[in-house]
Amino acid sequence: WDISRNDFNLELAHAKNRYIQVYGDGVLVGDRGKALLDNLKVQIVSRLINEAIKMQEIQKAGFTVDAEIVDSTLQKFLNQRSVDLDRFKANLEENRYAFDYFMKKFERRVLINKYLNDEIFNGITDQFEKERLYTSWFNNARLLVKAVYYDKNLERLIQAKAAGGGCSTGSSCRKGS
């Protein structure tokens, strides 16, 4: 399951935009800004890899979801937010998030949730048991996946995060005196 560079770039641009909107243009400047940017990259890559692991398992199982289920789930999503589709699209565009990309991610989320509910949880209602089953399923799926990084800088960041407990470069991880 390939993770496209475009997906990574879209997610990173959106995350950077959100931080700039909240903290201002200088948030990504200097050592702390570089550390934040590196942390954002690790978070995004990790999230995309985790999604890819799930999608690979679901694809291997041959599980699919009808378009009608995606459409009805989208309508529920919009109703919960008391917004119509046109206004929602406009909101996404204002936040520099393409609707087509949103729909791709939304369809995957619907597929993953439906698979988990139908195949993994299979009628279980106890939240603790669901979490246990999900953790077992996901950890086993992760063991079976071989990740190949085509971007050595991203691979280095992921490895540094795994080895260092989450700290990357910059002063944000230094111990105070």
Buried (B, 14 or more C-beta within 10 A) or exposed (E): BEBEEEBBEBBBEBBBEBBEEEEEEEBBEEEBBBBBBBBBBBBBBBEBBEBBBBBBBBEEEEBEBEEEBBEEBBEEBBEEEEBEEEEBBEEBEEEEBEBEBBEEBBBBBBBBEBBBEEEBBEEEEEEEEBEEBEEEBBEEBBEEEEEEBEEEEBBEBBEBBEEEEEBBBBEEEEEEE
